[in-house]
Amino acid sequence: MAEYKNVKDMSFKEASLELNSIVHSLENGDLELEESLEMYGRGVELLKDLHNRLDKAEQQVAVILADENTMLDVPGFNPSEDIQF
Protein backbone atom coordinates (compact mmCIF):
# COMPACT_ATOMS: atom_id res chain seq x y z
CA MET A 1 0.00 0.00 0.00
CA ALA A 2 1.41 3.36 -1.02
CA GLU A 3 1.84 6.14 1.49
CA TYR A 4 -0.12 9.24 0.67
CA LYS A 5 0.04 12.73 2.07
CA ASN A 6 -2.92 13.60 4.29
CA VAL A 7 -5.51 15.29 2.06
CA LYS A 8 -6.17 17.95 4.71
CA ASP A 9 -2.48 18.94 4.57
CA MET A 10 -2.57 19.45 0.81
CA SER A 11 -3.37 22.64 -1.03
CA PHE A 12 -6.31 22.61 -3.41
CA LYS A 13 -3.89 22.62 -6.32
CA GLU A 14 -1.84 19.72 -4.92
CA ALA A 15 -4.96 17.63 -4.38
CA SER A 16 -6.35 18.37 -7.83
CA LEU A 17 -3.02 17.55 -9.50
CA GLU A 18 -2.82 14.24 -7.64
CA LEU A 19 -6.40 13.44 -8.63
CA ASN A 20 -5.60 14.25 -12.25
CA SER A 21 -2.57 11.96 -12.11
CA ILE A 22 -4.70 9.15 -10.66
CA VAL A 23 -7.31 9.55 -13.38
CA HIS A 24 -4.65 9.34 -16.09
CA SER A 25 -3.11 6.25 -14.48
CA LEU A 26 -6.47 4.52 -14.24
CA GLU A 27 -7.41 5.45 -17.80
CA ASN A 28 -4.10 4.07 -19.06
CA GLY A 29 -5.11 0.62 -17.82
CA ASP A 30 -1.60 -0.69 -17.13
CA LEU A 31 -2.09 -1.11 -13.37
CA GLU A 32 -2.68 -4.33 -11.48
CA LEU A 33 -6.18 -4.74 -10.06
CA GLU A 34 -5.08 -4.15 -6.46
CA GLU A 35 -3.20 -0.98 -7.36
CA SER A 36 -6.14 0.25 -9.41
CA LEU A 37 -8.50 -0.27 -6.47
CA GLU A 38 -6.12 1.52 -4.11
CA MET A 39 -5.73 4.45 -6.49
CA TYR A 40 -9.47 4.58 -7.09
CA GLY A 41 -10.07 4.82 -3.34
CA ARG A 42 -7.50 7.60 -3.04
CA GLY A 43 -9.15 9.39 -5.96
CA VAL A 44 -12.54 9.23 -4.25
CA GLU A 45 -10.99 10.62 -1.06
CA LEU A 46 -9.41 13.50 -2.99
CA LEU A 47 -12.57 14.19 -4.95
CA LYS A 48 -14.73 14.38 -1.81
CA ASP A 49 -12.30 16.79 -0.18
CA LEU A 50 -12.07 18.97 -3.30
CA HIS A 51 -15.88 19.11 -3.54
CA ASN A 52 -16.09 20.13 0.12
CA ARG A 53 -13.54 22.89 -0.42
CA LEU A 54 -15.42 24.16 -3.46
CA ASP A 55 -18.71 24.13 -1.53
CA LYS A 56 -17.10 26.18 1.26
CA ALA A 57 -15.66 28.64 -1.25
CA GLU A 58 -19.06 28.96 -2.91
CA GLN A 59 -20.66 29.70 0.46
CA GLN A 60 -18.04 32.37 1.16
CA VAL A 61 -18.72 34.01 -2.20
CA ALA A 62 -22.46 33.91 -1.51
CA VAL A 63 -21.92 35.66 1.83
CA ILE A 64 -19.80 38.33 0.16
CA LEU A 65 -22.35 38.85 -2.60
CA ALA A 66 -25.25 38.89 -0.13
CA ASP A 67 -23.74 41.90 1.57
CA GLU A 68 -24.83 44.38 -1.10
CA ASN A 69 -23.46 47.30 0.88
CA THR A 70 -19.92 46.03 0.45
CA MET A 71 -19.85 46.86 -3.23
CA LEU A 72 -22.45 49.59 -3.40
CA ASP A 73 -20.84 51.84 -0.80
CA VAL A 74 -17.42 52.02 -2.46
CA PRO A 75 -17.01 55.55 -3.86
CA GLY A 76 -16.52 55.55 -7.61
CA PHE A 77 -17.44 51.89 -8.03
CA ASN A 78 -20.36 51.05 -10.26
CA PRO A 79 -20.70 47.27 -10.65
CA SER A 80 -22.65 47.50 -13.90
CA GLU A 81 -19.87 49.60 -15.47
CA ASP A 82 -16.74 48.38 -13.70
CA ILE A 83 -17.16 44.60 -13.97
CA GLN A 84 -16.60 43.11 -17.41
CA PHE A 85 -17.07 39.50 -18.36
Sequence and secondary structure as in RCSB ss.txt:
>XXXX:A:sequence
MAEYKNVKDMSFKEASLELNSIVHSLENGDLELEESLEMYGRGVELLKDLHNRLDKAEQQVAVILADENTMLDVP
GFNPSEDIQF
>XXXX:A:secstr
      GGGS HHHHHHHHHHHHHHHHHT S HHHHHHHHHHHHHHHHHHHHHHHHHHHHHHHHHH HHHHHTST
T  HHHH   
